[in-house]
Amino acid sequence: MEIVTIDLGTSLCKVQLFREDGTELSRYSEEIKTSHPQPSWSEQNPEDWWRAVKKGFRHCLEACGSEAQVEAIGLCSHRESVVPVDERGIPLHSCILWSDRRCSKEARELSEVFGRELHQRTGMKPDPYFSAPKILWLKRNKPEVVDRSYKFLLPKDYLVWRLTGEFSTDWSVASRTMLLDIRKRTWWGELVRYVGIDLDQLCQPKRSDAVVGETMTEVCRELGLAEEALVVAGAGDRQCEACAAGIGEERAMESTGSATNVSVASHSLPSSLVENLLYSLHADGEMFLVEQGIGTTGLSLRWFKDSFWPPHNGEDFEREPYRFIDREAADSGPGANGLIFLPFLSGAQAARWNPSAKGILFGLSLGHGYGDVARAIMEGIACEIRACLEVLEGGGISPTEIIALGGASRSELWNQIKADITSRVYWRPRVPEAASLGAMLRASKGCGLELSAEDINPVVSAWKPNPRVKETYDRVYQTYNMLYEANLGMFRLSG
């Protein structure tokens, strides 16, 4: 038995073929184009997703020849992005991505109207990232789109419709819309009506391991499938990562790609949700995911590489640029020779929730080089991860170890820096880019198989805090926080 997974990320669509024991047989990835019609706007064409999925299926199946017997399809995707569709499932507007900031005014309005209850009931803080203010923006600015919309779909749910013809969603992504009452697990009718839509324009959420249906016959021909396969509802990308990492309250997940997510899993919610934490539903259908998201983390290092790193024409650099950056940053040493970096290139999310915050590189002198700046970026992001862990501790959750996921976990230097600054053991599992593996676990459970993260994705590497650099990094962290506090007024003035 084989399972195909679709992992629709913001920048890449990945299709992978797995055996039922979690062994990867083949994979395909394709970049997804993002358009920016105006500053702070971010949109994608859902048809681009489907084209990538079709190419991915054919590539993975052809790579395995006639051996592949696909029985199930699992999905995961970015979460808060919105696709309004008509009764035939045809998009009426481009997908407004989670990173789109056009609805800042609407997010502030929802905060003013619903106050503290908004966070306490939905687990989300009022922010343009989430689906509710995006829909309110559409209602105010493109009412004809909202009036014609049969359903508002999230990205993986659009792909489920393309595969099965069924309109469906699951609890994990529904809980990131800022429209779901997270305790009751029902849509919050008052808020849904306020943003200008009816309850029946939202799909009824299912468990992430629920079978939605089978692939339609004509879709099988498009994908190259020999016969119909079961399509499982799937989950959000972060929830799938949490499944594949086996996290709990003592083991946190830190996943860094373009951005960073720091999460733990909990069996219950506190009677009063902690102000600076986000609470969503876990993909397992029972637990909750306590989340914090830090923007522009990996993007900060990429920005530095693309904008300032000296040109290299060698093939080795083109193939593995971050290996060269790691080498230079390692030569700089703990503390980056006095440089401090605040990684707020698009405002501060967790743990500070300050959209006016700006990035700062502090302490520059003529003696600093590229490696110092690279290391300061790595250390600044690790400092913000430590700040997130302190917020968790304030909420009564104190993880003692951290599972490193995402592309950044490939950097042994950065893992060590994070372990040193957070004073926690960092582990890396066999498959650190784990969202697809989590989708595979949900799909296998939908087919009646019981697999554990520990069995298919055990930890293989560890980084322990170095006590010799603790004093240095405690000073760095103190200076980092002082620098942020000292610039609050300037952030407000700069807009």
C-alpha positions in Angstrom: 0.0 0.0 0.0 1.3 3.5 -0.9 0.1 6.9 0.2 0.6 10.2 -1.8 0.9 13.4 0.2 0.4 17.0 -1.0 2.1 19.6 1.0 1.0 23.0 -0.3 3.4 25.6 1.2 3.5 29.3 0.5 6.4 29.1 -1.9 6.5 25.4 -2.8 4.0 22.6 -3.6 5.5 19.2 -2.7 4.1 15.9 -3.8 5.6 12.7 -2.2 4.9 9.0 -2.4 5.3 7.0 0.7 5.1 3.3 1.7 2.7 2.6 4.5 5.7 2.4 6.9 6.7 6.0 6.2 9.5 5.2 3.7 9.7 7.8 1.0 9.7 6.4 -2.5 9.7 9.5 -4.7 9.1 13.3 -4.5 8.4 16.3 -6.6 8.4 20.0 -5.8 7.5 23.1 -7.7 7.6 26.8 -6.9 4.3 28.6 -6.6 4.2 32.2 -7.9 3.0 34.9 -5.5 1.7 38.1 -7.0 1.7 41.5 -5.2 -0.9 43.7 -6.9 -0.2 46.4 -4.4 2.3 46.9 -1.5 1.5 44.6 1.4 -0.9 42.5 -0.8 -0.1 38.8 -1.5 -2.1 36.6 -3.8 -1.9 33.2 -5.6 -3.8 31.6 -8.3 -5.3 28.3 -7.1 -5.0 26.9 -10.6 -1.2 27.1 -10.2 -1.6 24.8 -7.2 -3.6 22.2 -9.2 -1.1 22.3 -12.1 1.8 21.6 -9.7 -0.2 18.8 -8.0 -0.9 17.1 -11.4 2.8 17.3 -12.4 3.8 16.0 -9.0 1.5 13.0 -9.1 2.7 12.0 -12.6 6.4 12.4 -11.7 6.1 10.4 -8.5 4.1 7.6 -10.0 6.3 7.4 -13.1 9.4 7.2 -10.8 8.0 4.0 -9.2 6.7 2.5 -12.4 3.9 0.0 -12.2 4.8 -0.9 -8.6 2.9 1.9 -7.0 -0.6 1.0 -5.6 -1.9 4.3 -4.2 -4.7 3.7 -1.8 -4.9 7.1 0.0 -4.0 10.7 -0.4 -3.2 13.0 2.5 -2.9 16.8 2.5 -1.6 19.7 4.4 -1.2 23.4 3.5 -0.7 26.9 4.8 -3.7 27.8 6.8 -5.3 31.2 7.0 -5.4 32.0 3.3 -8.8 32.3 1.7 -10.3 31.2 -1.6 -13.9 32.2 -2.3 -15.6 29.7 -4.8 -19.0 29.4 -6.5 -21.2 26.3 -6.4 -19.0 24.6 -9.1 -15.9 25.2 -7.0 -14.6 27.8 -9.4 -12.6 30.6 -7.6 -14.2 34.0 -7.7 -11.1 35.8 -6.6 -7.4 35.0 -6.2 -6.4 33.4 -3.0 -5.6 36.1 -0.4 -2.5 34.7 1.4 -2.0 34.6 5.2 0.9 37.1 4.7 -1.4 39.7 3.0 -1.7 42.8 5.2 -4.4 44.7 3.3 -7.0 44.1 6.0 -5.1 45.7 8.9 -8.0 48.2 9.4 -10.5 45.3 9.5 -8.4 43.5 12.1 -8.3 46.6 14.3 -12.1 46.9 13.9 -12.7 43.3 15.0 -10.5 43.9 18.0 -12.5 47.0 19.0 -15.9 45.4 18.5 -15.3 42.1 20.2 -12.5 43.0 22.6 -10.8 40.4 24.7 -13.6 37.9 23.9 -12.1 37.5 20.4 -9.0 35.8 21.7 -10.7 34.0 24.5 -13.2 32.3 22.2 -11.2 31.8 19.0 -7.7 31.3 20.5 -6.4 33.8 17.8 -5.3 37.4 18.3 -6.8 40.0 16.0 -4.3 40.3 13.2 -4.5 40.5 9.3 -2.9 37.0 9.1 -6.2 35.4 9.9 -9.2 34.6 7.6 -11.9 36.7 9.4 -10.5 40.2 8.6 -9.7 39.0 5.0 -13.4 38.1 4.5 -14.5 41.4 6.1 -12.2 43.2 3.7 -13.8 41.4 0.7 -17.3 42.3 2.0 -16.3 45.9 2.3 -14.4 46.2 -0.9 -15.7 43.5 -3.3 -19.2 42.7 -2.0 -20.1 41.1 -5.3 -17.5 38.4 -4.7 -18.9 37.6 -1.2 -22.5 37.6 -2.4 -21.6 35.1 -5.2 -19.5 32.9 -3.0 -20.9 29.5 -2.2 -18.0 28.5 0.1 -14.9 30.1 1.5 -12.2 27.5 1.3 -8.7 27.2 2.8 -5.9 26.0 0.5 -5.8 22.3 1.2 -9.6 22.2 1.2 -9.6 23.7 -2.3 -7.4 20.7 -3.4 -9.7 18.3 -1.6 -12.6 19.7 -3.7 -10.5 19.3 -6.9 -9.8 15.6 -6.0 -13.3 14.6 -4.8 -15.8 17.2 -5.7 -16.6 17.6 -2.0 -16.6 20.8 0.0 -14.8 20.0 3.3 -12.5 21.3 5.9 -10.9 20.0 9.1 -10.7 21.2 12.7 -7.1 22.2 12.6 -7.3 24.8 9.8 -10.8 25.9 10.9 -9.3 26.9 14.2 -6.9 29.3 12.5 -9.6 31.3 10.7 -10.4 33.4 13.8 -14.1 32.3 13.2 -14.2 29.1 15.3 -15.2 28.9 19.0 -12.3 26.7 20.0 -13.9 25.3 23.1 -17.3 24.5 21.6 -15.7 23.5 18.2 -18.5 25.4 16.4 -18.4 28.4 14.2 -19.0 31.6 16.2 -22.2 32.8 14.6 -22.1 36.4 15.8 -18.6 36.9 14.4 -19.4 35.0 11.2 -22.3 37.3 10.6 -20.3 40.4 11.5 -17.8 39.7 8.8 -20.6 39.6 6.3 -21.3 35.9 5.5 -23.7 33.2 6.4 -22.8 30.1 8.4 -23.6 27.8 5.4 -20.8 29.6 3.4 -18.3 27.8 5.7 -17.7 24.0 5.5 -18.5 21.8 8.4 -15.2 20.8 10.0 -14.2 17.1 10.2 -11.4 15.2 11.9 -8.1 15.5 10.0 -8.1 11.7 9.5 -11.6 11.6 8.2 -12.1 10.1 4.7 -13.8 12.8 2.6 -14.3 10.6 -0.4 -12.6 9.0 -3.4 -10.8 10.6 -6.3 -13.2 11.2 -9.1 -12.7 9.1 -12.2 -11.7 12.0 -14.5 -9.2 13.2 -11.8 -7.6 9.7 -11.7 -6.9 10.1 -15.5 -5.4 13.6 -14.9 -3.2 12.4 -12.1 -2.1 9.1 -13.7 -3.8 7.0 -11.0 -4.7 3.4 -12.0 -7.8 3.5 -9.7 -9.7 5.6 -7.2 -7.9 6.5 -4.0 -9.3 7.5 -0.6 -8.8 11.2 0.1 -8.3 12.1 3.7 -9.2 15.6 5.0 -5.7 16.4 6.1 -4.5 19.3 8.4 -2.7 22.5 8.6 1.1 22.4 7.9 2.1 23.3 11.5 -0.3 20.7 12.9 1.1 18.1 10.6 4.6 19.0 11.7 3.5 18.6 15.3 2.2 15.1 14.5 5.5 14.0 12.8 7.5 15.5 15.7 5.6 13.9 18.5 5.5 17.0 20.6 3.8 17.5 24.0 4.1 20.0 26.9 7.6 19.0 27.8 8.8 18.7 24.2 8.3 21.8 22.1 8.6 22.2 18.3 10.6 24.9 16.7 10.1 25.0 13.0 12.0 27.6 10.9 11.7 28.1 7.2 10.8 31.6 5.9 9.2 32.2 9.4 9.4 30.4 12.7 6.7 28.5 14.7 7.2 27.6 18.4 4.6 25.2 19.6 3.7 22.7 22.3 0.8 20.3 22.5 -1.7 20.3 25.4 -4.6 18.0 26.4 -6.6 21.0 27.8 -7.1 24.7 27.7 -6.6 27.0 30.7 -9.8 28.6 31.9 -8.4 32.0 30.7 -6.2 31.9 27.6 -2.8 33.6 28.0 -2.8 36.9 26.1 0.3 36.4 23.9 -0.3 32.8 23.0 -2.3 31.4 20.1 -4.4 28.3 20.6 -5.5 26.0 17.7 -6.8 22.5 17.4 -4.2 19.7 17.0 -4.4 17.4 14.0 -5.0 14.4 16.3 -8.5 15.7 16.9 -8.1 15.6 20.7 -5.3 17.9 21.8 -4.7 21.6 21.4 -1.6 23.3 19.8 -0.3 26.2 21.7 1.5 28.3 19.1 3.7 31.3 18.6 4.7 32.6 15.2 7.8 34.7 14.5 7.8 36.4 11.1 10.8 36.9 8.7 13.3 34.6 10.5 14.7 32.5 7.7 13.7 35.3 5.4 16.1 37.6 7.3 19.1 35.4 6.6 17.9 35.0 3.0 17.5 38.8 2.6 21.1 39.3 3.9 22.4 36.6 1.5 20.6 38.0 -1.5 21.2 41.7 -0.8 24.7 41.9 0.8 26.7 38.6 0.6 29.7 38.9 -1.7 29.2 37.4 -5.1 30.2 33.7 -5.6 30.3 32.2 -9.0 31.1 28.7 -7.9 28.7 25.8 -8.3 29.2 24.8 -4.7 27.9 28.1 -3.4 25.0 28.1 -5.7 24.0 24.6 -4.5 24.7 25.2 -0.8 25.0 28.9 0.0 24.1 28.5 3.6 27.0 26.1 4.2 29.4 29.0 3.3 27.4 31.4 5.5 27.6 29.0 8.4 31.4 28.8 8.1 31.8 32.5 8.2 29.3 32.9 11.1 31.2 30.2 13.1 34.4 32.2 12.8 32.7 35.2 14.3 32.1 33.4 17.7 29.4 33.8 20.4 28.1 37.3 20.6 28.9 38.2 17.0 31.7 40.6 18.1 29.2 42.9 19.8 26.5 43.0 17.0 22.8 42.7 18.0 20.1 42.0 15.4 16.3 42.6 16.0 14.6 40.3 13.4 11.4 42.5 12.9 11.6 43.1 9.2 7.8 42.9 8.9 6.8 43.9 12.4 6.9 41.7 15.5 4.5 38.9 16.0 5.1 36.5 19.0 6.2 37.2 21.6 5.7 40.9 21.3 2.8 41.5 18.9 3.9 44.9 17.7 3.2 45.5 14.0 5.2 48.8 14.2 8.5 47.1 15.2 11.4 47.4 12.8 14.5 45.4 12.2 17.7 46.8 13.8 21.4 45.9 13.4 23.1 47.5 16.4 26.7 48.0 17.2 28.3 48.2 13.7 31.9 49.3 13.3 34.5 49.2 10.6 35.9 46.0 12.1 32.8 43.9 11.4 32.5 41.6 8.5 29.9 39.4 6.7 30.3 36.6 9.2 29.5 38.8 12.2 26.3 40.0 10.6 25.2 36.5 9.7 25.9 35.3 13.2 24.0 38.3 14.7 21.0 37.4 12.6 21.1 33.8 13.8 21.5 34.9 17.4 18.8 37.5 17.2 16.3 35.0 16.0 17.4 32.6 18.8 16.8 35.4 21.3 13.2 35.8 20.0 12.7 32.0 20.3 13.8 32.3 24.0 11.3 35.1 24.4 8.6 32.8 23.1 9.6 30.1 25.5 9.4 32.6 28.4 5.8 33.4 27.4 5.0 29.7 27.4 6.5 29.5 30.9 4.2 32.4 32.0 1.3 30.3 30.8 2.4 27.3 33.0 4.1 25.3 30.2 7.9 24.7 30.6 9.3 22.5 27.8 12.7 21.0 28.6 13.7 20.0 25.1 13.0 21.2 21.6 12.6 19.4 18.3 14.1 21.4 15.4 12.2 21.2 12.2 12.2 23.1 8.8 15.0 24.0 6.5 17.0 25.9 9.1 17.4 22.8 11.2 20.0 21.6 8.6 22.4 24.2 10.1 24.3 22.5 12.9 25.8 25.9 13.9 22.3 27.5 14.2 21.0 24.5 16.2 23.9 24.9 18.6 23.3 28.7 18.9 19.6 28.1 19.7 20.5 25.4 22.3 22.9 27.8 23.9 20.7 30.9 24.0 17.5 29.0 25.1 19.4 26.7 27.6 17.6 23.7 26.2 18.6 20.5 24.4 17.8 20.7 20.7 16.9 17.5 18.8 16.7 17.0 15.1 14.6 14.0 13.8 15.3 11.8 10.8 12.9 13.9 8.6 13.1 17.5 9.8 10.9 18.9 7.0 8.1 17.0 8.4 4.8 18.4 7.3 4.4 15.8 4.5 5.2 13.0 6.9 2.5 14.3 9.3 0.0 14.4 6.4 1.0 10.8 5.6 0.3 9.8 9.3 -3.2 11.4 9.1 -3.9 9.6 5.9 -2.7 6.2 7.2 -4.9 6.6 10.3 -7.8 7.3 8.0 -7.1 4.0 6.4 -7.1 2.2 9.7 -3.3 2.0 10.3 -1.8 3.1 13.6 1.7 4.5 13.2 3.7 6.6 15.7 6.0 9.5 15.1 8.6 7.8 17.3 8.6 4.8 14.9 8.8 6.6 11.6 10.6 9.8 12.6 13.0 9.1 15.5 15.5 11.8 16.6 18.9 11.3 15.2 21.0 14.3 16.4 21.3 16.4 19.5 22.8 19.7 20.6 23.2 20.4 24.3 23.7 23.9 25.8 27.3 24.8 26.3 27.8 26.1 29.8 30.9 28.0 28.8 28.9 30.5 26.7 25.9 30.9 29.0 27.2 34.1 30.6 27.9 35.6 27.2 24.5 34.7 25.8 22.6 35.9 28.9 24.3 39.3 28.3 23.3 39.2 24.6 19.7 38.4 25.5 19.6 41.2 28.1 21.0 43.7 25.6 18.6 42.4 22.9 15.5 43.1 25.1 16.9 46.5 26.2 17.4 47.5 22.6 13.8 46.6 21.7 12.4 48.6 24.7 14.6 51.6 24.0 13.2 51.9 20.4 9.5 51.5 21.1 9.0 55.2 20.6 11.0 55.3 17.4 8.9 52.3 16.1 5.7 54.3 16.6 7.1 57.4 14.9 8.3 55.4 11.9 4.8 54.0 11.4 
